Structures are given as structure tokens and as C-alpha cells.
């Protein structure tokens, strides 16, 4: 994601019609806003949410971007403060296996129970 932010910064630096620094930082912030879920809205990114907590998160991100922090550091701060569930695309780790595989496990278990029930009734 850092590469995308840098490319956008470069694009705006080459554009004479707008303030390059503030525009690039604003676009970098909007990219991060779309990666973070509003803790109250569940499936809505903070970019689209009007809740006070989403506003607080957007403000914190903007301040950190203007302070020169990297995208990774900002995301690490948000995750440390609110947990990994605020990320719209949580990382695939050992601790999140259940989150990723729960639907498959549930469907497989239901299929197995139905299969065993069908076989025992038929026999």
C-alpha cells in the first residue's frame, strides 16, 4: 500500500495545478480510510461512515500522515488500539484461521451430519 501512496504523491508532484503535498497526503489518507472498518458500522469503511468514532479515526490517521508516519505504522497503531477486526481485509495468520475457515468447517459438519443421518435411515 505504501507503493500506491508514493505513486499518488509522485503524480501530484508532477501536477502544477494543485498543492502537491496536501493533495497527495489527502489521497494517502483516503486510501487508508478505505482499509479500515468503522467499529460501529461493522461492514462500512470509515471513509463512508458518519459516526463519531469514524471521524476520530479519520482525524488520527490524517494527523499521523501529516507527521510523516508510514502506512504500516498507522495501521499497526489502529490495530493495536481497536483490534484486527477493524481491518476490512484481516491478515491470514494462525490466530485468524477460525475466522477464515469457520464457514467451511460449519458447512462440512452439517454435510457430514446429514450424510450420516441419511445413511443410517436408509440402512
MODELLER restraints for C-alpha pairs under 7 A, 6 or more apart:
rsr = mdl.restraints
at = mdl.atoms
rsr.add(forms.Gaussian(group=physical.xy_distance, feature=features.Distance(at['CA:2:A'], at['CA:71:A']), mean=6.03, stdev=0.5))
rsr.add(forms.Gaussian(group=physical.xy_distance, feature=features.Distance(at['CA:5:A'], at['CA:28:A']), mean=5.26, stdev=0.5))
rsr.add(forms.Gaussian(group=physical.xy_distance, feature=features.Distance(at['CA:8:A'], at['CA:24:A']), mean=6.16, stdev=0.5))
rsr.add(forms.Gaussian(group=physical.xy_distance, feature=features.Distance(at['CA:9:A'], at['CA:24:A']), mean=4.64, stdev=0.5))
rsr.add(forms.Gaussian(group=physical.xy_distance, feature=features.Distance(at['CA:12:A'], at['CA:20:A']), mean=4.91, stdev=0.5))
rsr.add(forms.Gaussian(group=physical.xy_distance, feature=features.Distance(at['CA:12:A'], at['CA:23:A']), mean=6.97, stdev=0.5))
rsr.add(forms.Gaussian(group=physical.xy_distance, feature=features.Distance(at['CA:12:A'], at['CA:24:A']), mean=6.05, stdev=0.5))
rsr.add(forms.Gaussian(group=physical.xy_distance, feature=features.Distance(at['CA:13:A'], at['CA:20:A']), mean=4.90, stdev=0.5))
rsr.add(forms.Gaussian(group=physical.xy_distance, feature=features.Distance(at['CA:25:A'], at['CA:65:A']), mean=6.70, stdev=0.5))
rsr.add(forms.Gaussian(group=physical.xy_distance, feature=features.Distance(at['CA:29:A'], at['CA:61:A']), mean=6.62, stdev=0.5))
rsr.add(forms.Gaussian(group=physical.xy_distance, feature=features.Distance(at['CA:29:A'], at['CA:62:A']), mean=5.98, stdev=0.5))
rsr.add(forms.Gaussian(group=physical.xy_distance, feature=features.Distance(at['CA:29:A'], at['CA:65:A']), mean=6.96, stdev=0.5))
rsr.add(forms.Gaussian(group=physical.xy_distance, feature=features.Distance(at['CA:30:A'], at['CA:47:A']), mean=6.91, stdev=0.5))
rsr.add(forms.Gaussian(group=physical.xy_distance, feature=features.Distance(at['CA:33:A'], at['CA:45:A']), mean=6.59, stdev=0.5))
rsr.add(forms.Gaussian(group=physical.xy_distance, feature=features.Distance(at['CA:33:A'], at['CA:46:A']), mean=5.53, stdev=0.5))
rsr.add(forms.Gaussian(group=physical.xy_distance, feature=features.Distance(at['CA:33:A'], at['CA:47:A']), mean=4.95, stdev=0.5))
rsr.add(forms.Gaussian(group=physical.xy_distance, feature=features.Distance(at['CA:33:A'], at['CA:58:A']), mean=6.72, stdev=0.5))
rsr.add(forms.Gaussian(group=physical.xy_distance, feature=features.Distance(at['CA:34:A'], at['CA:45:A']), mean=5.36, stdev=0.5))
rsr.add(forms.Gaussian(group=physical.xy_distance, feature=features.Distance(at['CA:34:A'], at['CA:46:A']), mean=6.65, stdev=0.5))
rsr.add(forms.Gaussian(group=physical.xy_distance, feature=features.Distance(at['CA:34:A'], at['CA:47:A']), mean=5.68, stdev=0.5))
rsr.add(forms.Gaussian(group=physical.xy_distance, feature=features.Distance(at['CA:35:A'], at['CA:45:A']), mean=6.70, stdev=0.5))
rsr.add(forms.Gaussian(group=physical.xy_distance, feature=features.Distance(at['CA:35:A'], at['CA:87:A']), mean=6.06, stdev=0.5))
rsr.add(forms.Gaussian(group=physical.xy_distance, feature=features.Distance(at['CA:35:A'], at['CA:88:A']), mean=5.48, stdev=0.5))
rsr.add(forms.Gaussian(group=physical.xy_distance, feature=features.Distance(at['CA:36:A'], at['CA:45:A']), mean=5.45, stdev=0.5))
rsr.add(forms.Gaussian(group=physical.xy_distance, feature=features.Distance(at['CA:36:A'], at['CA:46:A']), mean=6.08, stdev=0.5))
rsr.add(forms.Gaussian(group=physical.xy_distance, feature=features.Distance(at['CA:36:A'], at['CA:86:A']), mean=5.55, stdev=0.5))
rsr.add(forms.Gaussian(group=physical.xy_distance, feature=features.Distance(at['CA:36:A'], at['CA:87:A']), mean=4.75, stdev=0.5))
rsr.add(forms.Gaussian(group=physical.xy_distance, feature=features.Distance(at['CA:36:A'], at['CA:88:A']), mean=5.56, stdev=0.5))
rsr.add(forms.Gaussian(group=physical.xy_distance, feature=features.Distance(at['CA:37:A'], at['CA:43:A']), mean=6.31, stdev=0.5))
rsr.add(forms.Gaussian(group=physical.xy_distance, feature=features.Distance(at['CA:37:A'], at['CA:44:A']), mean=5.64, stdev=0.5))
rsr.add(forms.Gaussian(group=physical.xy_distance, feature=features.Distance(at['CA:37:A'], at['CA:45:A']), mean=4.26, stdev=0.5))
rsr.add(forms.Gaussian(group=physical.xy_distance, feature=features.Distance(at['CA:37:A'], at['CA:46:A']), mean=5.72, stdev=0.5))
rsr.add(forms.Gaussian(group=physical.xy_distance, feature=features.Distance(at['CA:37:A'], at['CA:86:A']), mean=4.66, stdev=0.5))
rsr.add(forms.Gaussian(group=physical.xy_distance, feature=features.Distance(at['CA:37:A'], at['CA:87:A']), mean=5.66, stdev=0.5))
rsr.add(forms.Gaussian(group=physical.xy_distance, feature=features.Distance(at['CA:37:A'], at['CA:88:A']), mean=5.50, stdev=0.5))
rsr.add(forms.Gaussian(group=physical.xy_distance, feature=features.Distance(at['CA:38:A'], at['CA:44:A']), mean=5.86, stdev=0.5))
rsr.add(forms.Gaussian(group=physical.xy_distance, feature=features.Distance(at['CA:38:A'], at['CA:45:A']), mean=5.47, stdev=0.5))
rsr.add(forms.Gaussian(group=physical.xy_distance, feature=features.Distance(at['CA:38:A'], at['CA:46:A']), mean=4.92, stdev=0.5))
rsr.add(forms.Gaussian(group=physical.xy_distance, feature=features.Distance(at['CA:38:A'], at['CA:49:A']), mean=6.81, stdev=0.5))
rsr.add(forms.Gaussian(group=physical.xy_distance, feature=features.Distance(at['CA:38:A'], at['CA:54:A']), mean=5.71, stdev=0.5))
rsr.add(forms.Gaussian(group=physical.xy_distance, feature=features.Distance(at['CA:38:A'], at['CA:86:A']), mean=6.64, stdev=0.5))
rsr.add(forms.Gaussian(group=physical.xy_distance, feature=features.Distance(at['CA:39:A'], at['CA:86:A']), mean=6.23, stdev=0.5))
rsr.add(forms.Gaussian(group=physical.xy_distance, feature=features.Distance(at['CA:46:A'], at['CA:54:A']), mean=5.00, stdev=0.5))
rsr.add(forms.Gaussian(group=physical.xy_distance, feature=features.Distance(at['CA:61:A'], at['CA:74:A']), mean=6.71, stdev=0.5))
rsr.add(forms.Gaussian(group=physical.xy_distance, feature=features.Distance(at['CA:64:A'], at['CA:74:A']), mean=6.84, stdev=0.5))
rsr.add(forms.Gaussian(group=physical.xy_distance, feature=features.Distance(at['CA:79:A'], at['CA:86:A']), mean=7.00, stdev=0.5))
rsr.add(forms.Gaussian(group=physical.xy_distance, feature=features.Distance(at['CA:84:A'], at['CA:90:A']), mean=6.34, stdev=0.5))
